[in-house]
Amino acid sequence: MLSIQLSLLNHQVGGHLGLKDVDLYCLDLINRSGPLSPTTLSRQTGLHPATMTGVLDRLQRAGWIIRERDPDAADRRAVTVRALRDRNAELLQLYAGMNSSMDEICAEYTADQLDALADFLRRTTEAGRNATEELTGR
């Protein structure tokens, strides 16, 4: 149920911003791990490169990201994708209700309990990443 509810929340946030669910997921990855090459982002998400191009086009048109030439690449055509963080306040505002609720929930746990929960979530995330990579053939 948690996964479904968080997906529904993300869908609503994306809807308020005029972004598709996949756009919002890619924007989150770029914010967390960027700047990234489109190829790296495509591999991380398991999306076909042509699909990724469409996602990046939408994010750039909407002012969420910028594509820049990669000065360190051997191929002069290589680009990296970087999030334009001045728009992050919009995201934070839409997640404010959930963030406040999470603060209240976390306040009810001890530091040791929070450490155990964080460890569980890290390990679960890694298991999910591994399962995704298996399905995408990486």
N, CA and C atoms as a LAMMPS dump frame, in Angstrom:
ITEM: TIMESTEP
0
ITEM: NUMBER OF ATOMS
414
ITEM: BOX BOUNDS ff ff ff
-5.0000000000000000e+02 5.0000000000000000e+02
-5.0000000000000000e+02 5.0000000000000000e+02
-5.0000000000000000e+02 5.0000000000000000e+02
ITEM: ATOMS id mol type element x y z
1 1 1 N 0.801 -1.196 0
2 1 2 C 0 0 0
3 1 3 C 0.852 1.272 0
4 2 1 N 2 1.246 0.674
5 2 2 C 2.857 2.429 0.713
6 2 3 C 3.283 2.828 -0.691
7 3 1 N 3.721 1.846 -1.459
8 3 2 C 4.17 2.122 -2.822
9 3 3 C 3.057 2.759 -3.646
10 4 1 N 1.86 2.224 -3.521
11 4 2 C 0.722 2.764 -4.275
12 4 3 C 0.425 4.182 -3.835
13 5 1 N 0.392 4.421 -2.529
14 5 2 C 0.056 5.758 -2.037
15 5 3 C 1.097 6.785 -2.445
16 6 1 N 2.371 6.423 -2.381
17 6 2 C 3.424 7.353 -2.8
18 6 3 C 3.361 7.602 -4.308
19 7 1 N 3.019 6.583 -5.079
20 7 2 C 2.844 6.776 -6.525
21 7 3 C 1.698 7.732 -6.805
22 8 1 N 0.615 7.596 -6.055
23 8 2 C -0.528 8.501 -6.232
24 8 3 C -0.163 9.935 -5.854
25 9 1 N 0.6 10.088 -4.771
26 9 2 C 1.055 11.422 -4.374
27 9 3 C 1.928 12.027 -5.475
28 10 1 N 2.881 11.252 -5.968
29 10 2 C 3.755 11.743 -7.032
30 10 3 C 2.958 12.088 -8.289
31 11 1 N 1.947 11.292 -8.582
32 11 2 C 1.102 11.582 -9.749
33 11 3 C 0.398 12.934 -9.583
34 12 1 N -0.1 13.199 -8.388
35 12 2 C -0.762 14.48 -8.125
36 12 3 C 0.223 15.644 -8.211
37 13 1 N 1.414 15.469 -7.648
38 13 2 C 2.44 16.515 -7.727
39 13 3 C 2.776 16.785 -9.184
40 14 1 N 3.015 15.719 -9.949
41 14 2 C 3.307 15.883 -11.371
42 14 3 C 2.185 16.601 -12.103
43 15 1 N 0.957 16.239 -11.78
44 15 2 C -0.195 16.891 -12.406
45 15 3 C -0.238 18.382 -12.126
46 16 1 N 0.069 18.771 -10.909
47 16 2 C 0.101 20.2 -10.558
48 16 3 C 1.191 20.945 -11.316
49 17 1 N 2.258 20.232 -11.662
50 17 2 C 3.383 20.857 -12.357
51 17 3 C 3.315 20.686 -13.869
52 18 1 N 2.329 19.939 -14.338
53 18 2 C 2.227 19.669 -15.765
54 18 3 C 3.248 18.659 -16.249
55 19 1 N 3.689 17.761 -15.353
56 19 2 C 4.678 16.744 -15.698
57 19 3 C 4.052 15.361 -15.651
58 20 1 N 4.49 14.504 -16.545
59 20 2 C 4.103 13.104 -16.491
60 20 3 C 4.852 12.45 -15.334
61 21 1 N 4.343 11.315 -14.876
62 21 2 C 4.995 10.599 -13.776
63 21 3 C 6.461 10.316 -14.093
64 22 1 N 6.728 9.831 -15.302
65 22 2 C 8.104 9.491 -15.686
66 22 3 C 8.986 10.739 -15.707
67 23 1 N 8.416 11.891 -16.078
68 23 2 C 9.178 13.141 -16.066
69 23 3 C 9.608 13.481 -14.64
70 24 1 N 8.683 13.336 -13.714
71 24 2 C 8.962 13.652 -12.315
72 24 3 C 10.026 12.707 -11.749
73 25 1 N 9.954 11.415 -12.093
74 25 2 C 10.953 10.461 -11.625
75 25 3 C 12.337 10.812 -12.165
76 26 1 N 12.397 11.155 -13.447
77 26 2 C 13.688 11.511 -14.048
78 26 3 C 14.222 12.804 -13.444
79 27 1 N 13.355 13.777 -13.211
80 27 2 C 13.781 15.024 -12.587
81 27 3 C 14.356 14.752 -11.202
82 28 1 N 13.733 13.856 -10.46
83 28 2 C 14.246 13.512 -9.132
84 28 3 C 15.638 12.899 -9.236
85 29 1 N 15.834 11.996 -10.18
86 29 2 C 17.166 11.399 -10.369
87 29 3 C 18.197 12.447 -10.753
88 30 1 N 17.827 13.362 -11.622
89 30 2 C 18.754 14.421 -12.037
90 30 3 C 19.082 15.313 -10.844
91 31 1 N 18.073 15.665 -10.053
92 31 2 C 18.311 16.484 -8.862
93 31 3 C 19.241 15.788 -7.879
94 32 1 N 19.068 14.496 -7.701
95 32 2 C 19.846 13.75 -6.719
96 32 3 C 21.251 13.389 -7.21
97 33 1 N 21.372 13.065 -8.499
98 33 2 C 22.623 12.492 -9.002
99 33 3 C 23.313 13.317 -10.069
100 34 1 N 22.689 14.374 -10.516
101 34 2 C 23.19 15.118 -11.665
102 34 3 C 24.403 15.95 -11.354
103 35 1 N 24.989 16.513 -12.379
104 35 2 C 24.582 16.353 -13.769
105 35 3 C 24.904 14.96 -14.308
106 36 1 N 24.054 14.518 -15.236
107 36 2 C 24.173 13.194 -15.819
108 36 3 C 24.103 13.289 -17.333
109 37 1 N 24.676 12.307 -17.996
110 37 2 C 24.481 12.224 -19.436
111 37 3 C 23.113 11.595 -19.69
112 38 1 N 22.487 11.908 -20.804
113 38 2 C 21.218 11.255 -21.134
114 38 3 C 21.346 9.726 -21.187
115 39 1 N 22.489 9.233 -21.637
116 39 2 C 22.708 7.786 -21.705
117 39 3 C 22.714 7.174 -20.31
118 40 1 N 23.404 7.824 -19.375
119 40 2 C 23.432 7.331 -17.993
120 40 3 C 22.038 7.348 -17.391
121 41 1 N 21.311 8.416 -17.619
122 41 2 C 19.946 8.517 -17.1
123 41 3 C 19.057 7.444 -17.714
124 42 1 N 19.221 7.194 -18.996
125 42 2 C 18.451 6.153 -19.674
126 42 3 C 18.744 4.792 -19.061
127 43 1 N 20.018 4.515 -18.794
128 43 2 C 20.401 3.243 -18.179
129 43 3 C 19.833 3.12 -16.77
130 44 1 N 19.926 4.19 -16.002
131 44 2 C 19.444 4.137 -14.612
132 44 3 C 17.938 3.913 -14.538
133 45 1 N 17.199 4.452 -15.478
134 45 2 C 15.744 4.325 -15.452
135 45 3 C 15.231 3.122 -16.215
136 46 1 N 16.077 2.575 -17.103
137 46 2 C 15.619 1.482 -17.954
138 46 3 C 14.77 1.955 -19.116
139 47 1 N 14.758 3.268 -19.344
140 47 2 C 13.978 3.822 -20.456
141 47 3 C 14.787 3.794 -21.741
142 48 1 N 14.111 3.551 -22.844
143 48 2 C 14.757 3.571 -24.156
144 48 3 C 15.293 4.986 -24.406
145 49 1 N 16.455 5.107 -25.061
146 49 2 C 17.019 6.442 -25.32
147 49 3 C 16.066 7.399 -26.038
148 50 1 N 15.252 6.898 -26.955
149 50 2 C 14.291 7.783 -27.643
150 50 3 C 13.227 8.293 -26.675
151 51 1 N 12.804 7.428 -25.759
152 51 2 C 11.846 7.851 -24.732
153 51 3 C 12.482 8.897 -23.834
154 52 1 N 13.752 8.673 -23.467
155 52 2 C 14.464 9.62 -22.611
156 52 3 C 14.581 10.972 -23.29
157 53 1 N 14.806 10.986 -24.582
158 53 2 C 14.884 12.258 -25.312
159 53 3 C 13.585 13.032 -25.151
160 54 1 N 12.458 12.348 -25.271
161 54 2 C 11.16 13.002 -25.09
162 54 3 C 10.979 13.548 -23.691
163 55 1 N 11.39 12.767 -22.697
164 55 2 C 11.299 13.214 -21.298
165 55 3 C 12.145 14.472 -21.105
166 56 1 N 13.382 14.43 -21.578
167 56 2 C 14.283 15.574 -21.4
168 56 3 C 13.784 16.799 -22.174
169 57 1 N 13.208 16.587 -23.341
170 57 2 C 12.627 17.706 -24.092
171 57 3 C 11.525 18.38 -23.285
172 58 1 N 10.639 17.581 -22.683
173 58 2 C 9.541 18.148 -21.883
174 58 3 C 10.078 18.893 -20.66
175 59 1 N 11.05 18.289 -19.971
176 59 2 C 11.615 18.932 -18.781
177 59 3 C 12.333 20.23 -19.141
178 60 1 N 13.014 20.238 -20.268
179 60 2 C 13.714 21.464 -20.677
180 60 3 C 12.72 22.548 -21.09
181 61 1 N 11.711 22.185 -21.857
182 61 2 C 10.686 23.17 -22.27
183 61 3 C 9.999 23.793 -21.059
184 62 1 N 9.79 22.97 -20.022
185 62 2 C 9.096 23.452 -18.819
186 62 3 C 10.029 24.197 -17.866
187 63 1 N 11.325 24.27 -18.196
188 63 2 C 12.258 25.03 -17.376
189 63 3 C 12.795 24.308 -16.158
190 64 1 N 12.773 22.973 -16.181
191 64 2 C 13.263 22.201 -15.044
192 64 3 C 14.71 21.785 -15.177
193 65 1 N 15.177 21.634 -16.406
194 65 2 C 16.55 21.18 -16.641
195 65 3 C 17.184 22.008 -17.748
196 66 1 N 18.491 21.836 -17.872
197 66 2 C 19.234 22.418 -18.983
198 66 3 C 20.193 21.349 -19.496
199 67 1 N 20.353 21.318 -20.798
200 67 2 C 21.353 20.443 -21.418
201 67 3 C 22.569 21.304 -21.719
202 68 1 N 23.734 20.791 -21.347
203 68 2 C 24.976 21.53 -21.568
204 68 3 C 25.989 20.62 -22.241
205 69 1 N 26.825 21.21 -23.065
206 69 2 C 27.921 20.443 -23.674
207 69 3 C 28.843 19.96 -22.569
208 70 1 N 29.318 18.728 -22.715
209 70 2 C 30.245 18.159 -21.749
210 70 3 C 31.665 18.474 -22.211
211 71 1 N 32.341 19.434 -21.551
212 71 2 C 33.671 19.832 -22.006
213 71 3 C 34.735 18.746 -21.822
214 72 1 N 34.466 17.76 -20.98
215 72 2 C 35.443 16.7 -20.712
216 72 3 C 35.28 15.49 -21.625
217 73 1 N 34.231 15.468 -22.432
218 73 2 C 33.969 14.308 -23.282
219 73 3 C 34.818 14.344 -24.548
220 74 1 N 35.207 13.166 -24.995
221 74 2 C 35.972 13.056 -26.245
222 74 3 C 35.1 13.429 -27.438
223 75 1 N 33.816 13.094 -27.348
224 75 2 C 32.856 13.416 -28.406
225 75 3 C 32.299 14.814 -28.144
226 76 1 N 32.553 15.726 -29.069
227 76 2 C 32.116 17.119 -28.875
228 76 3 C 30.598 17.264 -28.829
229 77 1 N 29.88 16.254 -29.282
230 77 2 C 28.41 16.313 -29.258
231 77 3 C 27.837 15.911 -27.907
232 78 1 N 28.666 15.361 -27.022
233 78 2 C 28.201 14.846 -25.736
234 78 3 C 27.627 15.978 -24.876
235 79 1 N 26.522 15.681 -24.21
236 79 2 C 25.899 16.657 -23.324
237 79 3 C 25.677 16.037 -21.953
238 80 1 N 25.513 16.905 -20.981
239 80 2 C 25.06 16.496 -19.659
240 80 3 C 23.766 17.236 -19.373
241 81 1 N 23.003 16.675 -18.472
242 81 2 C 21.718 17.243 -18.092
243 81 3 C 21.834 17.684 -16.643
244 82 1 N 21.455 18.934 -16.395
245 82 2 C 21.549 19.495 -15.047
246 82 3 C 20.2 20.094 -14.67
247 83 1 N 19.792 19.865 -13.426
248 83 2 C 18.541 20.441 -12.927
249 83 3 C 18.737 21.926 -12.654
250 84 1 N 17.694 22.698 -12.935
251 84 2 C 17.678 24.119 -12.597
252 84 3 C 17.015 24.223 -11.224
253 85 1 N 17.837 24.275 -10.207
254 85 2 C 17.355 24.147 -8.825
255 85 3 C 16.511 25.319 -8.327
256 86 1 N 16.479 26.408 -9.067
257 86 2 C 15.653 27.533 -8.624
258 86 3 C 14.167 27.183 -8.656
259 87 1 N 13.805 26.107 -9.317
260 87 2 C 12.41 25.672 -9.371
261 87 3 C 12.06 24.681 -8.271
262 88 1 N 13.052 24.242 -7.491
263 88 2 C 12.8 23.226 -6.472
264 88 3 C 11.825 23.683 -5.396
265 89 1 N 11.713 24.981 -5.179
266 89 2 C 10.761 25.482 -4.182
267 89 3 C 9.338 25.064 -4.535
268 90 1 N 9.027 25.014 -5.825
269 90 2 C 7.701 24.563 -6.262
270 90 3 C 7.457 23.114 -5.849
271 91 1 N 8.475 22.282 -6.026
272 91 2 C 8.354 20.88 -5.627
273 91 3 C 8.18 20.763 -4.115
274 92 1 N 9.018 21.475 -3.38
275 92 2 C 8.959 21.403 -1.92
276 92 3 C 7.597 21.845 -1.398
277 93 1 N 7.014 22.853 -2.001
278 93 2 C 5.696 23.328 -1.576
279 93 3 C 4.637 22.248 -1.773
280 94 1 N 4.705 21.545 -2.887
281 94 2 C 3.712 20.503 -3.163
282 94 3 C 3.888 19.287 -2.246
283 95 1 N 5.096 19.043 -1.793
284 95 2 C 5.349 17.937 -0.872
285 95 3 C 5.313 18.383 0.593
286 96 1 N 5.013 19.627 0.86
287 96 2 C 5.064 20.162 2.229
288 96 3 C 4.168 19.395 3.192
289 97 1 N 2.965 19.041 2.777
290 97 2 C 2.058 18.3 3.649
291 97 3 C 2.634 16.95 4.042
292 98 1 N 3.174 16.236 3.081
293 98 2 C 3.776 14.936 3.358
294 98 3 C 5.019 15.094 4.22
295 99 1 N 5.832 16.104 3.922
296 99 2 C 7.043 16.326 4.716
297 99 3 C 6.705 16.633 6.171
298 100 1 N 5.682 17.439 6.393
299 100 2 C 5.26 17.748 7.776
300 100 3 C 4.784 16.496 8.486
301 101 1 N 4.009 15.686 7.788
302 101 2 C 3.532 14.435 8.385
303 101 3 C 4.695 13.512 8.72
304 102 1 N 5.683 13.436 7.838
305 102 2 C 6.844 12.583 8.093
306 102 3 C 7.636 13.087 9.301
307 103 1 N 7.755 14.407 9.443
308 103 2 C 8.44 14.958 10.618
309 103 3 C 7.735 14.534 11.901
310 104 1 N 6.403 14.588 11.901
311 104 2 C 5.625 14.202 13.078
312 104 3 C 5.796 12.713 13.382
313 105 1 N 5.759 11.893 12.331
314 105 2 C 5.921 10.45 12.514
315 105 3 C 7.31 10.13 13.049
316 106 1 N 8.337 10.717 12.463
317 106 2 C 9.715 10.445 12.889
318 106 3 C 9.978 10.898 14.319
319 107 1 N 9.289 11.923 14.752
320 107 2 C 9.48 12.427 16.116
321 107 3 C 9.049 11.404 17.166
322 108 1 N 8.251 10.422 16.771
323 108 2 C 7.767 9.409 17.7
324 108 3 C 8.732 8.234 17.864
325 109 1 N 9.842 8.241 17.12
326 109 2 C 10.805 7.153 17.168
327 109 3 C 12.099 7.618 17.832
328 110 1 N 12.802 6.668 18.438
329 110 2 C 14.115 6.977 19.014
330 110 3 C 15.138 7.029 17.877
331 111 1 N 16.309 7.554 18.195
332 111 2 C 17.387 7.617 17.204
333 111 3 C 17.762 6.216 16.728
334 112 1 N 17.823 5.255 17.637
335 112 2 C 18.156 3.88 17.255
336 112 3 C 17.084 3.281 16.342
337 113 1 N 15.833 3.549 16.644
338 113 2 C 14.76 3.048 15.793
339 113 3 C 14.827 3.683 14.4
340 114 1 N 15.109 4.976 14.36
341 114 2 C 15.237 5.648 13.066
342 114 3 C 16.407 5.104 12.273
343 115 1 N 17.509 4.793 12.96
344 115 2 C 18.658 4.186 12.285
345 115 3 C 18.276 2.841 11.689
346 116 1 N 17.521 2.046 12.424
347 116 2 C 17.095 0.731 11.928
348 116 3 C 16.159 0.892 10.729
349 117 1 N 15.247 1.841 10.803
350 117 2 C 14.344 2.095 9.679
351 117 3 C 15.111 2.571 8.454
352 118 1 N 16.079 3.459 8.651
353 118 2 C 16.88 3.967 7.54
354 118 3 C 17.678 2.831 6.903
355 119 1 N 18.228 1.937 7.722
356 119 2 C 18.961 0.793 7.199
357 119 3 C 18.039 -0.099 6.376
358 120 1 N 16.855 -0.361 6.886
359 120 2 C 15.873 -1.175 6.164
360 120 3 C 15.535 -0.54 4.813
361 121 1 N 15.307 0.76 4.804
362 121 2 C 14.951 1.444 3.559
363 121 3 C 16.108 1.44 2.565
364 122 1 N 17.332 1.652 3.037
365 122 2 C 18.506 1.584 2.144
366 122 3 C 18.631 0.207 1.518
367 123 1 N 18.499 -0.815 2.338
368 123 2 C 18.64 -2.183 1.838
369 123 3 C 17.504 -2.55 0.894
370 124 1 N 16.302 -2.096 1.19
371 124 2 C 15.154 -2.35 0.321
372 124 3 C 15.327 -1.635 -1.01
373 125 1 N 15.829 -0.403 -0.952
374 125 2 C 16.089 0.353 -2.174
375 125 3 C 17.105 -0.366 -3.043
376 126 1 N 18.163 -0.864 -2.438
377 126 2 C 19.19 -1.594 -3.181
378 126 3 C 18.623 -2.873 -3.798
379 127 1 N 17.792 -3.574 -3.059
380 127 2 C 17.163 -4.788 -3.592
381 127 3 C 16.276 -4.439 -4.785
382 128 1 N 15.543 -3.342 -4.677
383 128 2 C 14.711 -2.895 -5.795
384 128 3 C 15.547 -2.504 -6.993
385 129 1 N 16.655 -1.816 -6.752
386 129 2 C 17.561 -1.42 -7.838
387 129 3 C 18.113 -2.654 -8.541
388 130 1 N 18.541 -3.644 -7.752
389 130 2 C 19.072 -4.874 -8.332
390 130 3 C 18.021 -5.614 -9.146
391 131 1 N 16.812 -5.702 -8.628
392 131 2 C 15.737 -6.387 -9.362
393 131 3 C 15.415 -5.658 -10.666
394 132 1 N 15.44 -4.321 -10.617
395 132 2 C 15.181 -3.53 -11.825
396 132 3 C 16.269 -3.769 -12.853
397 133 1 N 17.516 -3.783 -12.409
398 133 2 C 18.634 -4.006 -13.328
399 133 3 C 18.554 -5.388 -13.961
400 134 1 N 18.13 -6.389 -13.192
401 134 2 C 17.962 -7.726 -13.755
402 134 3 C 16.911 -7.721 -14.865
403 135 1 N 15.806 -7.014 -14.634
404 135 2 C 14.734 -6.985 -15.619
405 135 3 C 15.101 -6.177 -16.859
406 136 1 N 15.962 -5.183 -16.679
407 136 2 C 16.356 -4.364 -17.836
408 136 3 C 17.591 -4.927 -18.532
409 137 1 N 18.127 -6.053 -18.031
410 137 2 C 19.24 -6.714 -18.68
411 137 3 C 20.587 -6.059 -18.45
412 138 1 N 20.725 -5.313 -17.382
413 138 2 C 22.029 -4.667 -17.105
414 138 3 C 22.822 -5.477 -16.137
